[in-house]
Amino acid sequence: MKAAMFHGKEDLRVEDVPVPSPGPGQVKLRNGFAGICGSDLHVYYFPEAVPMDLGMPRVLGHEFSGTVVEVGEGVTGVTVGDTVAVYPLAHSCGECSACRRGLPFCCPQMASVGATAPGGGLAEYTTVDASSVHVLPDGVDLKMGALVEPMAVAWHGVARSGVHAGGSALIAGAGPIGIGTYFALRARGIEKILVSEPSPDRRAIIERLGATAVDPSDLPAAAAALTEGEGVDVAIDAAGAGSALSSAVSCLSAGGRVVVLAFYEQAIEFQPTQLMLAETEVVGAVGYTHEEFDEVIAAMASGLYDLTGWVRETDLDLTVEAIQALRAGSGAKVLIRADES
């Protein structure tokens, strides 16, 4: 079978590798689609910054869907022919402070399929624990299924914001996570939503989905107009840029909360006095729960998610080209067709 094997910094090769077989408690998937994530770009360009042993060469792809083609010994609740989304968290120690607090994605020993654990979506086939698959209902196809993971990241970030129906929100960044944040806010009954995005192309993409988007230079006035001068209740940082975080904080109401949902490649300068003066809360958000995976899938089945204009497909052989295009700022979300049959 063909698989995109990561050998080291800027060295990813689509190669022929053996087809895996499921062990006890596992299922074998014919992968459908796999998304290229911002963290995949960080691994590809900056593997030295990844705090875990990647054990290269390794298959990448932790955002993926597939069809069950074989089940291992002892597997129940999943059958051949089921289409599934994969919950990629493969290991956490279960004993550290993070695990005891119900935060396995913060575990120092956390391993994820398609990153730091065996297997991955950028291959024609893979095996995963049966407990990691979420069966997709009618109306949620494999393309949508590959987006469950990134949309769950955004869903979890909105949950961390504490915003309630009738509240107001600012999203910094209109990439895939920003788009997912917009859908998650709408699912919670939030109608007063403003998106700050410097790219005209990305502003146009999220505006076609129904959002109100502005250039960051116009943000203060737009936030004031949206909230009658009170400031937004929450801000979600999906940009990973210091200027975006600072401007988001400045648009919060007193007692507002900002959620850092983005990975920062570089350290930033930040003036914490503004947090003190407005009693602003700052929280981080990473990962998601199995329950949030199911909530996203249910929202997809209800028709909440619209893929128009922001998701494109390409072939497995063009994975490197897709990574390079995303790094250059071209487009929003790329799904790799893992099954080329």
C-alpha positions in Angstrom: 0.0 0.0 0.0 1.0 3.6 -0.4 1.7 5.8 2.7 3.1 9.2 3.3 6.2 8.5 5.4 7.8 11.3 7.4 11.6 10.7 7.6 12.7 14.1 9.0 12.7 17.8 8.5 11.0 18.6 5.2 11.4 15.0 4.1 8.1 13.2 3.5 7.9 10.5 0.9 5.0 8.6 -0.5 6.3 5.0 -0.4 5.1 1.4 -0.7 4.8 -0.2 2.8 3.3 -3.4 4.1 -0.5 -3.5 4.6 -1.2 -3.8 8.4 -3.4 -6.4 10.1 -5.5 -5.8 13.1 -4.5 -7.2 16.4 -6.9 -8.1 19.3 -9.2 -5.2 20.0 -8.3 -3.4 16.8 -10.0 -2.6 13.5 -8.4 -2.3 10.1 -9.5 0.8 8.1 -9.4 1.6 4.4 -8.7 5.2 4.9 -11.0 7.7 3.2 -9.7 11.2 3.7 -7.0 12.8 5.9 -6.7 16.5 6.7 -3.5 18.4 6.8 -3.4 20.2 10.1 -1.3 23.1 11.3 0.5 20.8 13.7 1.4 18.6 10.7 3.1 21.7 9.2 5.0 22.3 12.5 6.2 18.7 12.5 7.2 18.9 8.8 9.1 22.1 9.1 10.2 22.1 12.8 10.4 18.5 14.1 13.1 19.6 16.5 10.5 21.6 18.4 8.2 18.6 18.9 8.6 17.6 22.6 8.0 13.9 21.9 10.0 11.2 20.0 8.4 10.8 16.6 10.2 7.4 16.0 10.7 8.1 12.3 10.0 7.1 9.7 6.3 7.5 10.6 3.0 7.8 8.8 1.4 11.2 9.4 -2.2 12.2 9.5 -4.3 12.4 12.7 -7.4 14.0 11.2 -9.0 11.1 9.2 -11.9 8.9 8.4 -12.2 5.5 6.9 -14.2 2.3 6.3 -13.9 -0.7 8.5 -12.6 -3.6 6.4 -11.6 -6.1 9.1 -12.0 -6.5 12.8 -9.7 -8.1 15.3 -10.4 -10.6 18.0 -12.7 -9.4 20.7 -14.1 -6.4 18.9 -17.7 -5.6 19.5 -19.9 -2.6 18.5 -18.0 -2.1 15.2 -18.7 -4.1 12.1 -17.1 -4.4 8.6 -18.6 -1.7 6.4 -19.0 0.9 9.1 -17.7 4.4 8.1 -15.9 6.0 11.0 -14.1 9.1 12.2 -10.9 8.3 14.3 -10.3 9.8 17.7 -6.5 9.9 17.5 -5.5 9.9 21.2 -3.8 6.5 21.5 -2.0 6.7 24.8 -1.9 8.7 28.1 -0.3 7.4 31.3 -3.5 7.6 33.4 -1.5 8.5 36.5 -0.1 12.0 36.1 -1.8 15.1 37.4 -3.3 15.9 34.0 -4.7 12.4 33.6 -6.1 12.4 37.1 -7.8 15.7 36.3 -9.4 14.3 33.2 -7.0 16.0 30.8 -5.3 13.2 28.9 -4.3 15.5 26.0 -2.1 17.4 28.5 -0.3 14.2 29.6 3.5 14.3 29.1 3.3 10.8 27.7 0.4 11.6 25.3 0.7 9.8 22.0 -1.5 10.4 19.0 -2.1 8.3 15.9 -0.6 10.0 12.9 1.9 11.9 15.0 3.6 10.1 17.9 1.8 6.7 17.8 1.8 4.1 15.1 -0.6 4.3 12.2 -2.1 7.4 10.5 -4.5 8.7 8.0 -2.0 9.5 5.2 -2.0 5.9 4.0 -4.3 3.6 2.1 -4.9 1.4 5.2 -4.2 1.6 8.9 -5.2 -0.1 12.2 -6.5 1.5 15.3 -8.1 0.4 18.6 -11.8 -0.2 18.1 -12.4 2.1 21.1 -11.0 5.0 18.9 -13.5 4.9 16.2 -16.8 6.8 16.1 -19.3 5.4 13.6 -20.7 8.0 11.2 -24.4 8.3 10.8 -26.3 8.7 7.6 -25.7 12.1 6.2 -22.1 12.3 7.4 -19.8 11.1 4.7 -16.1 10.3 4.8 -15.1 13.8 3.8 -17.1 15.3 6.6 -15.8 12.5 8.9 -12.2 13.6 8.3 -13.1 17.0 9.6 -14.5 15.8 13.0 -11.1 16.0 14.7 -10.3 19.7 13.8 -13.9 20.7 14.4 -13.8 19.0 17.8 -10.7 21.2 18.6 -12.8 24.3 17.9 -15.9 22.8 19.7 -13.7 22.2 22.8 -12.3 25.7 22.6 -15.8 27.2 22.6 -16.8 25.1 25.5 -13.7 26.4 27.4 -14.9 30.0 26.7 -18.1 29.5 28.8 -20.1 31.6 26.4 -23.9 31.1 26.5 -26.7 31.7 24.1 -27.3 35.4 23.6 -23.7 36.3 24.3 -21.1 37.8 21.9 -17.8 36.5 20.6 -14.8 37.5 18.6 -12.8 35.0 16.6 -9.2 35.9 15.7 -8.2 34.1 12.6 -10.4 32.6 9.8 -8.4 29.4 9.1 -10.0 26.0 9.6 -10.1 26.3 13.4 -11.5 29.8 13.1 -14.2 28.5 10.8 -14.9 25.6 13.1 -15.2 28.0 16.0 -17.8 30.0 14.1 -19.9 26.8 13.6 -19.5 25.8 17.2 -20.6 29.2 18.4 -23.6 29.1 16.2 -24.5 25.7 17.6 -24.6 27.2 21.1 -27.0 30.0 20.0 -24.4 32.8 19.7 -25.4 35.2 17.0 -23.2 38.2 17.7 -20.0 36.9 16.2 -17.2 39.0 14.7 -14.2 37.5 12.9 -10.8 39.3 12.6 -8.7 38.2 9.7 -6.0 40.1 7.7 -6.3 37.9 4.6 -9.0 39.2 2.1 -9.3 35.7 0.7 -10.0 34.1 4.1 -12.4 36.9 5.0 -14.3 36.2 1.9 -14.4 32.4 2.6 -15.9 32.8 6.1 -18.2 35.6 5.0 -19.7 33.2 2.4 -20.5 30.9 5.4 -22.5 33.7 7.0 -20.0 35.4 9.3 -19.1 39.0 9.6 -15.4 39.5 9.1 -13.2 42.5 9.3 -9.6 43.5 8.8 -7.8 43.7 12.1 -7.3 47.5 11.6 -11.1 47.9 11.6 -11.6 45.6 14.6 -12.0 48.1 17.5 -14.8 50.0 15.8 -16.5 46.8 14.6 -16.5 45.3 18.1 -17.8 48.4 19.6 -20.6 48.6 17.1 -21.5 44.9 17.6 -21.8 45.3 21.4 -22.9 48.9 21.8 -19.5 49.8 23.2 -19.5 47.1 25.9 -17.0 44.7 24.4 -17.4 41.1 23.5 -18.0 38.4 26.2 -15.3 36.0 24.8 -12.5 36.0 22.3 -11.1 32.9 20.7 -7.5 33.1 19.5 -7.3 30.8 16.4 -4.5 32.8 14.8 -1.4 32.2 16.8 -0.1 35.8 16.4 0.8 38.2 19.2 -0.9 41.1 17.5 -4.1 39.1 17.1 -4.1 38.1 20.8 -3.5 41.7 22.0 -6.2 43.1 19.8 -8.6 40.4 20.9 -8.0 41.1 24.6 -8.5 44.9 24.0 -12.0 44.1 22.6 -13.2 42.1 25.6 -15.8 43.4 28.0 -14.8 43.7 31.7 -14.6 40.2 33.1 -14.3 38.7 29.6 -12.4 35.6 28.8 -10.0 34.9 26.0 -9.3 31.3 24.9 -5.9 30.5 23.3 -6.7 27.8 20.8 -3.7 28.4 18.5 -0.1 27.1 18.4 2.5 29.9 18.6 5.7 29.3 16.7 7.4 32.2 18.3 7.3 33.8 21.8 5.4 37.1 22.0 5.5 40.3 24.0 2.4 40.9 26.0 1.4 43.6 28.5 -0.5 41.8 31.3 -1.6 45.0 32.9 -4.6 45.1 30.6 -5.7 41.7 32.0 -5.5 43.1 35.5 -7.4 46.3 34.8 -10.4 44.5 33.3 -10.2 41.3 35.4 -9.8 39.4 32.1 -9.5 35.6 32.2 -7.1 33.8 29.9 -7.4 30.0 29.3 -5.9 27.5 27.0 -7.6 24.8 25.1 -6.1 21.7 23.5 -7.7 18.4 22.4 -11.3 17.2 23.0 -13.2 14.4 24.7 -15.0 11.5 23.1 -18.2 13.2 24.1 -17.3 16.3 22.1 -16.4 14.1 19.1 -20.0 12.7 19.3 -21.4 16.2 19.7 -19.6 17.4 16.6 -20.8 14.4 14.6 -24.4 15.0 15.7 -24.1 18.7 14.7 -22.8 17.6 11.3 -25.7 15.2 10.9 -28.1 18.1 11.7 -26.7 20.1 8.8 -24.8 22.7 10.9 -21.5 22.4 9.0 -21.1 23.8 5.5 -17.9 22.9 3.5 -18.6 25.3 0.7 -15.5 27.2 -0.4 -13.0 26.2 2.3 -12.3 22.5 1.8 -10.5 21.1 -1.2 -9.2 17.6 -2.1 -6.0 16.4 -3.5 -4.2 13.1 -4.1 -1.9 11.2 -1.6 1.0 11.6 -4.1 0.6 15.4 -3.8 0.8 15.6 0.0 4.1 17.5 0.0 2.7 20.1 -2.4 -0.4 20.5 -0.2 1.8 21.1 2.8 3.9 23.7 1.0 0.8 25.5 -0.3 -0.7 25.7 3.1 2.6 27.0 4.6 2.5 29.7 1.9 -0.9 30.7 3.1 -2.9 29.4 0.1 -6.4 28.2 0.8 -8.0 27.0 4.0 -8.4 23.2 4.5 -6.9 20.4 2.4 -8.1 16.9 2.6 -5.9 14.1 1.1 -7.7 11.3 -0.7 -6.1 8.4 1.0 -8.1 5.8 -0.9 -7.2 6.2 -4.5 -9.0 3.1 -5.8 
